[in-house]
Amino acid sequence: MSSNIIPVLEHASTAYIVALTEVVHVIENSPTPEHAASLLRKAAPPATVKTAVVAFGDETLEIRQKCVKALQNEGYTNIESINIHSIVSSTLIFGLPLNCAIGEPVFISWATNYVDRFEYPMYVVRKCESGWQIIETIEHPKVALSKYPSARNIVIYKNSPKFIKSEVRKLFPGLKLHFFEEPCCANANYASIRINNNIIPGYEILPFCDVILNVAFSNKSEVIPLTDRVPPFTIDKIVDVGDAPIVEISGRSVLSFSFDWKLKTFKFKSKAFRKVLVTVGVDKTLVPTVALKTSSTYKPRDRQTPVVYAVWIKQNRYHLFAISEDHHSDEGSFTSTADLFIYILKSSTIPATKAIFFVFGIENTISELQEFRDFCAKIEVYQPVKFIFNDSLNLSFTFDRAGIPVLPGQTVAVLTPRVCYAVQQDGRFLQVLDWFLLQDLDFNKYDIDTVVVSNVKNTFTQSDLEHLRLKCYPRAVIVLPGTDVLERPLPKFFWSRVNGTDFGGNLCTNFGFFDVHIKGDGGVAETVVTRFRAVPYTVTADVKVADAKTLNVILLRSEDYSGLLQKFDVPNGAKAVRFTIRVESVCDITASMDVIDETEVTRQPERLKVIGNRGRKPSTVDLMIQFGTKCKTVSLTEQTPFTINEEVDVGDTSEVTVHAVPHGKVGSPSAVKTLKFKKPAFRKVSITVNVDQRNATELTLRTASTYKPAIQPTETSDSLNIALSQLKLDPPSTTDLTFTSDNRVLINAGKTYFGDKVIPAYVRLQNGMAPEVGQKAFDALKKHPGSVFYGWLIFRTYFWFNTVTFLDITRLLAADFDPDHPDPSWRFKTTRDSDGKVLVHGDDDVVTLPIVLFGMIVKCTLIYIKEHQKSHVPILGIRLPAGCVISDADLKTISPLIGVELILLA
């Protein structure tokens, strides 16, 4: 079998053979892919070739599948597809000095014919160890930096007009602009390089499956994107299909707007309410295969079950969710309000329907809201519809997941890949002050001291998250991973609204998300900022009319969405008018106009007034350099600008991670930068921190030198007799522990120490063996992740009283922890026993309780503290994150085993 001959079927109609020195054309403009494949078989029999290639561009998924099947039917067994967009992307970046780190995104605009503005789709590619991965096609370049803030490079056409290049520099300030020549699509050469594993050095675009699948059943559907990973891969997804008799799976390309490819249809033989397991596989052909089987069956919700209904409008269809007190489900989509209410009346009794909420978005018009409200009122059996802006809902979810209270006078920024918000507490509700794109974030504008990153759909890459942590220095940063729609706490939120509770203090004020814009002929324009005002409210706007004959009052949601509220004729002789806008609800808005004297005209405030932050000191951050189970803290001064250079001996560790540790904050320390070493060696690492006057931070990590270690005598670990005292602890160096003073805790152990000490804690449990804590557990993490449980410890001590803060393992102790939905990064499993207690399952059939893991960490910490201070420790105070619970009985049980009295601190 020769590997020097490659048959290629391109665009379903062209066939050729790639040889070592030439390309032999077989046919062009073939009437069918089957005919072209037949001719290929005659010119290059399957027994004589190693691989056959399908090259496609914008062909439909059905045609791609036909091409693959045509070659298979002719006897070719090893088939690889090449997406021509991958070829083009490789040629566009070839030879460019991008100099990107692993995980760093780059923007590529392949357009060459610009008509007006730079509003063409772009590819986003991410640097990988073995090449580049296409991670997204962005339709609107203006949102690119919001979604991928760590990008430093953008590639556009060399001969673009000057105004296009100027616009690109304005849209992407600070990014390095690279230019490509005329795009080349040398499919034959690329096929030869790819199939013979002669990867284009540094510029290879990895296989890209540009497909999105849609699982449709009854009037519902769920989407499965296949664009976020490199083939080959397999995806399993559980889908609740209700009592649907048929499930149909179709697909489309990311650049298409309709699911034009019917992949497979599944029909059930029996009637039942069921959940199904959908398995999707993508191999080298880039054509998905799907399988479906029943995962479980269940009894449907009874009509008498109390329920709250929530409605969204998307693409002119009503989408309905039913929310009981402990469960919520997608009830499908409807073409009209009448169809939706018929379904509600059929599914639930009137007394069982406790409330109907309409969740509106930026694209919904006032008339849509009014039509839905009026239809519900005409039925005369339900309570009035309650309206919530979609982003208000998401902000409440974000703060609930973050688990941090917003204190009076404090400003918290919420960053998402789409939009960012500055939020305060007005005494009862969360009050949004402003919204902005990520690249326009200004910390000083609102004295922001805490940042919550809501990584919706996990769009932000690891490189982006590291960039954001540095950008946000010296503020505390909390990162929340993306969640599926059905994983959001809908029951908790909506039933809180129904029952009149405050959702843990995380409800937002009810706002309409629009500004009032007054526009007239002759250039008259005035905007009243009302976007985040709490409804109901009344505002006035004074306008000098000049020569205007008419004035329009417009409700402005965004540049793309606005609507006319009312049109006014200007009275003869009027020089100025005053508009009064009354907002009784988000769909009850009226406007009136009165003539006033020019001397009475007053200007409108630009935004909501910020609650004063006087007297609060800005947060400060130290940098903790972690290597293996050891770490060193680098204290950063508050006086900017400054530069710090430190050299740290990291031994023979395989990687070094820098964490940002905010003073006075309880939470997992944020990793801001990681340096991985390719070759084993004992080395010293240089860390350089540059902070300018605006707190913009630049951090550099590099190897300073390597050395040969001195031979040290082996130290044996202590082994204790029973249960928790069986821990094997590697004695840490006394130079690794720094006792820190901040504004919350005073440390005094004979002398005053400064700087928080944070160390990683690793516990390994094996059946029939003593628990291990320290280096041995850490070393086992890569090979045996299912047996290692880990967390971060922050511990502080003062005089004779010690406190310990636990961050990860105590998530298992949270009152609302759901063992069916654990942290996806955990390698161990969680369940609940018949008594309702959470169980933790590791490898080797190890099963334990969270309180046992907690006790092991406490014992480990106590040994560590005793080794690093001379004073006696009679009492050990435990400070837990908000929401975590340990009973007094559990504390009394484990205290004697640990050998110290444990008390919980508020």
Salt bridges, closest charged atoms under 4 A:
GLU10 OE2 - HIS11 NE2 3.83
ASP58 OD1 - HIS85 NE2 2.99
GLU59 OE2 - HIS11 ND1 2.58
GLU74 OE1 - ARG41 NE 2.50
GLU80 OE2 - ARG194 NH2 2.74
GLU104 OE2 - ARG152 NE 2.68
GLU119 OE2 - ARG117 NH1 3.54
GLU136 OE2 - LYS147 NZ 2.51
GLU167 OE2 - ARG117 NE 3.62
GLU181 OE2 - LYS158 NZ 3.35
GLU204 OE2 - ARG194 NE 3.16
ASP210 OD1 - ARG64 NH1 2.76
GLU222 OE1 - LYS237 NZ 3.54
ASP228 OD1 - ARG229 NE 3.04
GLU248 OE1 - LYS262 NZ 3.46
GLU331 OE2 - ARG301 NH1 3.96
ASP374 OD1 - ARG373 NE 3.03
ASP391 OD2 - ARG418 NH2 2.72
ASP400 OD1 - LYS492 NZ 2.70
ASP434 OD2 - LYS445 NZ 3.92
ASP434 OD2 - ARG607 NE 3.90
ASP447 OD2 - ARG616 NH2 3.73
ASP449 OD2 - ARG616 NH1 3.02
ASP515 OD2 - ARG531 NH2 3.13
ASP542 OD1 - ARG578 NE 2.71
GLU559 OE1 - LYS142 NZ 3.64
ASP588 OD1 - ARG373 NH1 2.54
GLU606 OE1 - ARG607 NH2 3.80
ASP622 OD2 - HIS663 NE2 2.88
ASP742 OD2 - ARG796 NE 3.96
ASP756 OD2 - ARG796 NH2 3.38
ASP808 OD1 - ARG811 NH2 2.97
ASP818 OD2 - HIS821 ND1 2.89
ASP823 OD2 - ARG811 NH1 2.64
